[in-house]
Each structure stands twice: as structure tokens, then as C-alpha cells.
């Protein structure tokens, strides 16, 4: 009887978790994208394919066009900012325990704050970056940074804060002599692309993490300057009808991030 009760509780908790996740996705991404994400979640134990676009921003080319907002504070966080770190980790569940650990080692995080509440943040790392969903670690050069996450709280969206945060933060990185910033977005996230394109922007690769049962593979296709990522989201280039060339990374079984590469390997 105890086994049945535990099974029932776990099932109900799973349904409640899925319901909350679906509602949150609808608010953030709309109904159609939420349906696709939910379908992928349900079948991921059997088949999973996650596509990301990795891009480069030229930090040194950014002009100082910051908009002063007296109602907001832009703050570079330290490990002493527990209140703001906790708020950020509540906004992005996968960050639990990760942000503070990163700030001690190679992380920099700028937050937008209004009346002691975090309205948004951008977290970057130096030396290496990760895409957790792809199980990928990317090694960068000393004068390069990796954007781990940029998020605007849902209560503060549609105020242009993302662009203000990027510009303010990128100018700070420029002072640190960072030349290039690398970012990533999921293939379907066109809004993220439109935001990043306001700067000197170049898409480098389309990367896929594919899992069939217990078999996991990572592959990427390099993007050239005259080809957009959208053309690469199908299996064949829409103009040449030639099958794209994929590069594969061998997994490292005993590491948290199974796939590792250098940023130079991703450039055409």
C-alpha cells in the first residue's frame, strides 16, 4: 500500500510540475512553441533533439549609446549580494547554486534592479562557457567572454530593458579589454536573434544534441557569412540542395559536460 501511495504522489507531483512548466512556457513563448517544447519533454526518454545557434558579437565595435534610467540601477554583482543572487536563481531554476560559484571563479553578472527587485540580468564567463542542454563546454581565449544567460523578468518586459542591459554590460566588458562575446540561442528563438542583431552580430554554427535511447551524439555545421541559420534548420541547404557537412565531437563519459571544443573550432 505504501508503494502505491508513493507512486500516486510521484505521479501527481509530475503532473503538477508539467502543468506549471507548460503555463510558464505559454506566457514566455506562446502556445505553439509551448506545445512543441512539451511534446519534446514527454518523449525525451526515447528521442531528443535540441538545436542551438552559436553566435559572435564584436564588443569593441559597440558604441556608447546607453540610456540613463533613474528608476533602475545597473549593478555588477559580487558574492556578497545574496538577495539579488537568490532572486536570479528563482528566475532561472537551472542556476541554483551555479551563479555564486561562478562569481567566485570566472563569472561576471550585471543585474538591473528596481526597488530592491531584480528586473533582469546578464551573466557571462571568461575562459570557458557552457550550454547545459547540449552537455557542451566551449573553451574561449583570454580576451573573449561567453554569455551564459540573459533574462528579463516577465513583470518588466516590453520596456526595452534587454537592449539597455546589453549595451551597459558590453561597454563594461569593453573596458576589461574583452574583444568578442559569444552567445547562444535555441533554433526557434527568433526574438533572441533580433535582440542580438542590434550589435555587430555573426552566426557561427548550428549545433545539435541528439539522444536516441542511451546513445548521445553532438554535431555542428559551420555557417558562412552569406548563409543564415534559418536555411540550415532543414537537412539540406534550400539553394544548393547539397547535404551540409557536419562535424562531430567525441563524448567524454566521466565528465558533467560530455562534449568539449575550442571556440576556434567553430569558426568557418
FIKE-413845 format. One record per residue: residue number from 1; x, y, z of N, C-alpha, C in turn. Coordinates in steps of 0.05 Angstrom, whole numbers, always signed. Example, Ala and Ser with C-alpha at 12.3 -4.5 7.8 and 13.67 -1.06 7.14 Angstrom:
<zatis>
1:+264:-114:+156:+246:-90:+156:+264:-66:+156 .
2:+257:-45:+142:+273:-21:+143:+258:+1:+157 .
</zatis>
This chain:
<zatis>
1:+17:-24:+0:+0:+0:+0:+17:+25:+0 .
2:+39:+24:+16:+57:+47:+17:+69:+52:-10 .
3:+76:+31:-25:+88:+34:-52:+68:+47:-71 .
4:+43:+39:-69:+22:+51:-87:+18:+80:-80 .
5:+19:+87:-54:+15:+115:-46:+38:+132:-56 .
6:+63:+122:-53:+86:+137:-63:+85:+140:-93 .
7:+77:+119:-107:+74:+121:-137:+54:+142:-145 .
8:+31:+142:-130:+10:+161:-136:+19:+189:-130 .
9:+33:+193:-108:+43:+220:-101:+63:+230:-122 .
10:+81:+212:-131:+101:+220:-151:+87:+226:-178 .
11:+66:+211:-185:+52:+217:-210:+38:+244:-208 .
12:+25:+249:-186:+11:+275:-182:+31:+298:-183 .
13:+54:+294:-169:+74:+315:-170:+85:+320:-198 .
14:+88:+298:-213:+97:+301:-241:+78:+316:-258 .
15:+52:+310:-254:+31:+324:-270:+31:+354:-262 .
16:+33:+360:-237:+33:+388:-228:+58:+403:-238 .
17:+81:+390:-239:+105:+402:-249:+102:+408:-279 .
18:+91:+388:-294:+87:+392:-323:+68:+414:-328 .
19:+46:+416:-312:+26:+437:-316:+38:+465:-312 .
20:+54:+468:-290:+67:+494:-285:+86:+501:-306 .
21:+101:+481:-316:+121:+486:-337:+107:+495:-363 .
22:+85:+482:-369:+70:+489:-394:+59:+517:-392 .
23:+47:+524:-370:+35:+551:-366:+57:+572:-368 .
24:+80:+567:-356:+102:+586:-357:+112:+589:-385 .
25:+114:+567:-400:+123:+569:-428:+104:+585:-445 .
26:+78:+581:-441:+57:+596:-456:+61:+626:-452 .
27:+65:+633:-427:+69:+662:-420:+94:+673:-433 .
28:+115:+656:-434:+141:+666:-444:+144:+664:-474 .
29:+133:+642:-486:+139:+636:-514:+114:+634:-532 .
30:+90:+633:-521:+66:+629:-537:+58:+600:-538 .
31:+33:+595:-548:+21:+569:-547:+36:+549:-565 .
32:+41:+556:-591:+52:+536:-610:+80:+526:-601 .
33:+97:+545:-593:+124:+537:-584:+122:+520:-558 .
34:+103:+527:-541:+99:+512:-516:+90:+483:-522 .
35:+73:+479:-542:+64:+452:-549:+88:+436:-559 .
36:+105:+448:-576:+128:+434:-586:+148:+427:-564 .
37:+152:+446:-545:+170:+441:-523:+159:+419:-505 .
38:+133:+419:-500:+121:+399:-483:+122:+371:-495 .
39:+117:+370:-522:+119:+344:-536:+147:+333:-534 .
40:+167:+350:-537:+195:+342:-535:+201:+332:-507 .
41:+190:+345:-487:+194:+337:-459:+182:+309:-454 .
42:+159:+304:-465:+145:+278:-460:+160:+254:-472 .
43:+173:+259:-495:+185:+236:-509:+216:+235:-506 .
44:+226:+253:-489:+256:+256:-488:+270:+231:-477 .
45:+256:+213:-462:+269:+189:-453:+275:+170:-476 .
46:+260:+173:-498:+264:+156:-521:+280:+171:-543 .
47:+272:+195:-549:+285:+211:-570:+286:+240:-562 .
48:+308:+252:-567:+311:+281:-560:+331:+294:-580 .
49:+322:+316:-591:+340:+332:-609:+337:+361:-601 .
50:+359:+373:-593:+359:+402:-585:+378:+417:-604 .
51:+369:+438:-616:+385:+454:-635:+390:+481:-623 .
52:+416:+489:-625:+424:+516:-616:+440:+529:-639 .
53:+438:+556:-639:+455:+572:-657:+475:+587:-639 .
54:+501:+584:-645:+522:+598:-630:+531:+621:-647 .
55:+532:+645:-635:+538:+669:-650:+560:+685:-636 .
56:+571:+705:-650:+593:+722:-640:+585:+751:-642 .
57:+591:+766:-621:+587:+795:-621:+614:+809:-618 .
58:+619:+829:-634:+644:+844:-633:+640:+866:-611 .
59:+651:+861:-588:+648:+880:-565:+661:+907:-571 .
60:+685:+907:-583:+700:+931:-588:+685:+951:-607 .
61:+667:+940:-623:+653:+958:-642:+628:+971:-629 .
62:+622:+964:-605:+598:+975:-592:+602:+1004:-584 .
63:+583:+1021:-592:+584:+1049:-586:+569:+1055:-560 .
64:+578:+1076:-546:+565:+1083:-521:+539:+1097:-526 .
65:+518:+1082:-527:+491:+1093:-531:+473:+1085:-508 .
66:+484:+1087:-484:+469:+1079:-461:+446:+1099:-455 .
67:+424:+1089:-447:+401:+1106:-439:+399:+1107:-409 .
68:+402:+1130:-397:+401:+1132:-368:+373:+1129:-358 .
69:+369:+1110:-340:+343:+1105:-328:+345:+1109:-298 .
70:+336:+1132:-288:+339:+1138:-260:+323:+1119:-242 .
71:+303:+1106:-254:+286:+1088:-238:+298:+1060:-236 .
72:+321:+1055:-250:+334:+1029:-249:+363:+1033:-242 .
73:+374:+1013:-228:+403:+1012:-222:+415:+988:-237 .
74:+438:+994:-250:+453:+973:-263:+477:+966:-245 .
75:+478:+941:-236:+498:+933:-216:+513:+908:-224 .
76:+540:+909:-222:+556:+885:-225:+556:+871:-198 .
77:+546:+846:-197:+542:+832:-172:+568:+821:-161 .
78:+569:+818:-135:+591:+805:-121:+579:+782:-105 .
79:+596:+765:-93:+587:+742:-78:+572:+751:-52 .
80:+574:+777:-45:+561:+787:-21:+532:+794:-27 .
81:+524:+795:-52:+497:+803:-60:+477:+779:-59 .
82:+475:+767:-36:+458:+743:-33:+429:+747:-41 .
83:+418:+770:-34:+390:+776:-40:+385:+775:-70 .
84:+402:+789:-85:+399:+791:-114:+405:+764:-128 .
85:+426:+750:-118:+433:+724:-129:+410:+704:-125 .
86:+397:+704:-101:+374:+687:-96:+351:+693:-115 .
87:+346:+719:-120:+324:+726:-138:+330:+716:-166 .
88:+355:+718:-175:+362:+709:-202:+359:+679:-204 .
89:+367:+665:-183:+365:+635:-184:+336:+626:-183 .
90:+318:+643:-172:+289:+637:-173:+278:+642:-201 .
91:+289:+661:-215:+280:+667:-242:+288:+645:-261 .
92:+312:+634:-258:+322:+612:-275:+329:+588:-257 .
93:+312:+568:-256:+315:+546:-237:+341:+531:-241 .
94:+351:+529:-266:+375:+513:-271:+400:+526:-260 .
95:+398:+552:-250:+420:+566:-240:+425:+561:-210 .
96:+408:+545:-197:+410:+541:-168:+439:+533:-161 .
97:+452:+550:-145:+479:+544:-135:+501:+550:-155 .
98:+494:+554:-181:+514:+557:-202:+525:+586:-204 .
99:+508:+606:-200:+516:+633:-205:+537:+642:-184 .
100:+531:+637:-159:+550:+646:-138:+577:+632:-141 .
101:+576:+606:-148:+601:+591:-152:+617:+603:-175 .
102:+602:+612:-196:+615:+624:-219:+628:+650:-213 .
103:+614:+667:-196:+625:+693:-189:+651:+691:-173 .
104:+655:+668:-160:+680:+664:-145:+703:+658:-164 .
105:+697:+645:-186:+718:+636:-204:+720:+654:-229 .
106:+703:+650:-249:+707:+663:-275:+682:+678:-285 .
107:+663:+683:-268:+637:+695:-277:+635:+725:-271 .
108:+620:+738:-288:+613:+766:-284:+583:+769:-289 .
109:+568:+782:-272:+539:+784:-275:+531:+813:-270 .
110:+516:+825:-289:+504:+851:-285:+474:+848:-282 .
111:+463:+860:-262:+434:+859:-257:+422:+887:-259 .
112:+397:+887:-268:+381:+912:-268:+363:+910:-244 .
113:+363:+931:-227:+349:+930:-202:+330:+954:-200 .
114:+306:+948:-191:+286:+969:-186:+273:+964:-158 .
115:+277:+982:-140:+266:+980:-113:+273:+953:-100 .
116:+298:+947:-102:+309:+922:-89:+299:+897:-102 .
117:+288:+898:-126:+279:+875:-141:+294:+872:-167 .
118:+304:+848:-173:+318:+844:-198:+299:+843:-221 .
119:+302:+862:-240:+285:+863:-264:+297:+846:-287 .
120:+323:+841:-286:+336:+826:-307:+366:+823:-300 .
121:+379:+806:-315:+408:+802:-311:+421:+790:-336 .
122:+447:+794:-338:+463:+781:-359:+488:+770:-345 .
123:+492:+744:-348:+515:+730:-335:+533:+720:-357 .
124:+559:+727:-355:+579:+718:-374:+602:+704:-359 .
125:+617:+687:-373:+640:+674:-361:+665:+679:-379 .
126:+688:+679:-367:+713:+683:-380:+729:+657:-381 .
127:+742:+651:-403:+758:+627:-405:+743:+602:-416 .
128:+719:+599:-409:+702:+577:-419:+673:+584:-415 .
129:+656:+571:-431:+627:+574:-429:+613:+548:-432 .
130:+588:+547:-426:+573:+522:-428:+546:+526:-440 .
131:+535:+505:-452:+507:+503:-459:+497:+477:-446 .
132:+485:+479:-422:+478:+455:-406:+460:+435:-421 .
133:+441:+445:-437:+422:+427:-450:+437:+410:-472 .
134:+459:+421:-482:+474:+406:-502:+497:+390:-490 .
135:+500:+392:-463:+522:+379:-450:+549:+389:-461 .
136:+550:+415:-468:+573:+425:-483:+589:+445:-467 .
137:+616:+443:-467:+634:+463:-457:+650:+474:-480 .
138:+652:+501:-481:+668:+514:-502:+690:+530:-489 .
139:+715:+525:-498:+739:+539:-487:+743:+564:-503 .
140:+745:+587:-490:+749:+613:-503:+777:+624:-498 .
141:+785:+644:-513:+811:+657:-509:+810:+677:-485 .
142:+833:+686:-475:+833:+705:-452:+818:+731:-457 .
143:+817:+740:-482:+804:+766:-488:+775:+761:-499 .
144:+764:+738:-493:+737:+731:-502:+719:+723:-478 .
145:+693:+728:-481:+674:+721:-460:+651:+705:-472 .
146:+638:+691:-455:+615:+674:-463:+590:+682:-447 .
147:+569:+688:-462:+544:+696:-449:+528:+671:-441 .
148:+527:+665:-415:+513:+642:-405:+483:+645:-405 .
149:+474:+669:-397:+445:+673:-395:+439:+703:-393 .
150:+418:+711:-408:+407:+738:-405:+377:+735:-402 .
151:+366:+746:-381:+337:+743:-375:+326:+769:-365 .
152:+302:+776:-375:+287:+798:-364:+262:+786:-350 .
153:+258:+794:-325:+235:+783:-311:+209:+790:-325 .
154:+190:+772:-325:+166:+776:-341:+150:+801:-333 .
155:+154:+811:-308:+140:+835:-299:+152:+860:-311 .
156:+175:+858:-323:+190:+882:-333:+195:+881:-363 .
157:+182:+863:-377:+187:+861:-406:+173:+883:-421 .
158:+181:+886:-447:+170:+906:-465:+175:+934:-456 .
159:+198:+938:-441:+207:+965:-434:+234:+971:-446 .
160:+244:+953:-463:+270:+958:-476:+293:+953:-457 .
161:+288:+938:-435:+310:+934:-415:+332:+916:-426 .
162:+325:+896:-442:+345:+877:-452:+367:+892:-468 .
163:+359:+910:-486:+378:+925:-501:+395:+943:-484 .
164:+382:+956:-464:+397:+974:-446:+416:+958:-429 .
165:+408:+934:-420:+426:+917:-405:+450:+908:-421 .
166:+445:+899:-446:+466:+891:-463:+486:+913:-468 .
167:+476:+937:-475:+494:+959:-482:+511:+967:-457 .
168:+498:+969:-434:+512:+977:-410:+533:+957:-403 .
169:+526:+931:-404:+544:+910:-396:+567:+907:-416 .
170:+560:+909:-442:+581:+905:-462:+602:+928:-461 .
171:+593:+952:-454:+612:+973:-450:+631:+968:-426 .
172:+620:+955:-406:+637:+947:-383:+657:+926:-392 .
173:+648:+907:-408:+667:+886:-418:+688:+899:-436 .
174:+680:+919:-451:+699:+933:-469:+722:+946:-452 .
175:+715:+957:-429:+735:+968:-411:+754:+947:-400 .
176:+744:+922:-399:+761:+900:-390:+777:+888:-412 .
177:+776:+901:-436:+790:+892:-460:+781:+865:-471 .
178:+756:+860:-467:+744:+836:-480:+737:+844:-508 .
179:+747:+829:-528:+743:+836:-556:+718:+823:-568 .
180:+712:+798:-560:+689:+784:-571:+673:+771:-549 .
181:+647:+771:-554:+628:+757:-536:+613:+737:-552 .
182:+612:+712:-542:+598:+691:-556:+572:+684:-540 .
183:+551:+681:-556:+525:+675:-544:+512:+651:-558 .
184:+489:+643:-548:+474:+621:-560:+444:+624:-556 .
185:+430:+613:-575:+401:+614:-573:+390:+588:-585 .
186:+366:+580:-575:+354:+556:-588:+344:+564:-616 .
187:+344:+544:-633:+338:+549:-661:+312:+564:-666 .
188:+292:+559:-650:+265:+571:-654:+264:+599:-642 .
189:+284:+608:-626:+281:+633:-612:+290:+657:-629 .
190:+273:+665:-647:+279:+687:-665:+280:+714:-650 .
191:+265:+717:-628:+265:+742:-612:+293:+747:-601 .
192:+306:+725:-592:+334:+728:-582:+352:+738:-604 .
193:+349:+727:-629:+365:+735:-651:+361:+764:-658 .
194:+336:+773:-658:+330:+801:-665:+343:+820:-645 .
195:+344:+812:-620:+356:+829:-599:+386:+831:-603 .
196:+399:+808:-608:+428:+807:-611:+437:+821:-637 .
197:+420:+820:-658:+427:+832:-684:+430:+862:-683 .
198:+422:+875:-661:+426:+904:-659:+455:+911:-655 .
199:+472:+891:-651:+500:+895:-648:+515:+882:-672 .
200:+542:+884:-672:+557:+871:-694:+556:+841:-689 .
201:+539:+828:-705:+529:+801:-699:+537:+782:-722 .
202:+547:+758:-715:+553:+738:-735:+547:+710:-724 .
203:+530:+695:-739:+524:+668:-731:+546:+649:-740 .
204:+555:+632:-722:+578:+615:-727:+570:+586:-735 .
205:+553:+574:-718:+546:+546:-723:+518:+540:-715 .
206:+507:+519:-727:+482:+507:-718:+491:+481:-705 .
207:+485:+478:-679:+494:+455:-663:+470:+438:-654 .
208:+473:+412:-657:+452:+393:-649:+462:+373:-628 .
209:+445:+370:-607:+449:+348:-588:+427:+328:-594 .
210:+435:+303:-600:+415:+282:-607:+418:+259:-589 .
211:+396:+250:-577:+396:+227:-560:+374:+207:-569 .
212:+382:+183:-575:+363:+161:-581:+368:+139:-561 .
213:+349:+135:-543:+352:+117:-520:+377:+126:-504 .
214:+398:+109:-502:+422:+116:-487:+445:+125:-505 .
215:+440:+128:-531:+461:+137:-549:+459:+167:-552 .
216:+481:+181:-546:+482:+211:-546:+503:+220:-566 .
217:+496:+239:-583:+515:+250:-602:+513:+280:-603 .
218:+536:+293:-609:+537:+322:-613:+549:+328:-640 .
219:+536:+345:-656:+546:+352:-682:+541:+381:-687 .
220:+557:+393:-705:+552:+421:-713:+559:+425:-742 .
221:+545:+445:-754:+550:+453:-781:+559:+483:-781 .
222:+581:+488:-794:+591:+516:-794:+574:+533:-813 .
223:+569:+558:-805:+554:+577:-821:+573:+596:-834 .
224:+570:+601:-860:+587:+621:-873:+573:+648:-873 .
225:+587:+668:-881:+577:+696:-878:+553:+701:-895 .
226:+549:+686:-917:+526:+691:-935:+503:+671:-930 .
227:+504:+656:-908:+483:+637:-902:+471:+642:-875 .
228:+445:+643:-873:+432:+647:-847:+426:+621:-834 .
229:+423:+622:-807:+417:+597:-792:+391:+585:-801 .
230:+371:+601:-808:+345:+591:-816:+347:+571:-839 .
231:+366:+577:-858:+370:+559:-881:+381:+532:-872 .
232:+396:+533:-850:+408:+508:-840:+390:+492:-822 .
233:+367:+502:-815:+349:+488:-797:+336:+464:-811 .
234:+337:+463:-837:+328:+439:-852:+353:+422:-858 .
235:+348:+397:-866:+371:+379:-870:+388:+386:-895 .
236:+376:+401:-913:+392:+409:-937:+390:+439:-942 .
237:+411:+450:-952:+410:+479:-959:+389:+484:-980 .
238:+372:+504:-976:+350:+508:-994:+358:+518:-1022 .
239:+383:+528:-1024:+392:+538:-1050:+408:+518:-1066 .
240:+428:+505:-1052:+445:+488:-1067:+436:+459:-1068 .
241:+417:+452:-1049:+407:+424:-1047:+430:+404:-1041 .
242:+452:+415:-1030:+474:+398:-1022:+473:+392:-993 .
243:+477:+367:-985:+476:+360:-957:+498:+374:-942 .
244:+491:+385:-919:+510:+400:-904:+532:+382:-892 .
245:+555:+394:-887:+577:+379:-874:+575:+382:-844 .
246:+573:+360:-830:+572:+361:-801:+598:+353:-789 .
247:+606:+365:-766:+629:+358:-751:+619:+345:-725 .
248:+632:+324:-716:+623:+310:-692:+645:+312:-670 .
249:+636:+314:-645:+654:+315:-622:+650:+290:-606 .
250:+673:+277:-600:+672:+252:-585:+665:+258:-556 .
251:+648:+243:-544:+640:+248:-516:+661:+240:-496 .
252:+661:+253:-473:+678:+246:-450:+659:+235:-429 .
253:+659:+210:-425:+638:+196:-410:+637:+204:-380 .
254:+660:+210:-368:+660:+214:-339:+658:+244:-331 .
255:+653:+261:-350:+651:+289:-344:+622:+299:-344 .
256:+617:+320:-329:+590:+332:-329:+582:+341:-357 .
257:+601:+356:-369:+597:+365:-397:+611:+345:-415 .
258:+595:+329:-429:+605:+306:-444:+621:+315:-469 .
259:+615:+339:-479:+627:+347:-504:+643:+374:-499 .
260:+668:+375:-509:+685:+398:-505:+698:+406:-531 .
261:+699:+432:-537:+713:+442:-561:+723:+470:-556 .
262:+741:+479:-573:+752:+506:-572:+735:+524:-590 .
263:+732:+549:-583:+715:+567:-599:+727:+570:-627 .
264:+753:+568:-630:+765:+570:-656:+756:+547:-675 .
265:+749:+524:-663:+740:+501:-679:+713:+507:-692 .
266:+698:+526:-681:+670:+531:-691:+669:+551:-713 .
267:+692:+564:-719:+692:+585:-739:+698:+574:-767 .
268:+683:+585:-786:+687:+576:-814:+714:+584:-825 .
</zatis>
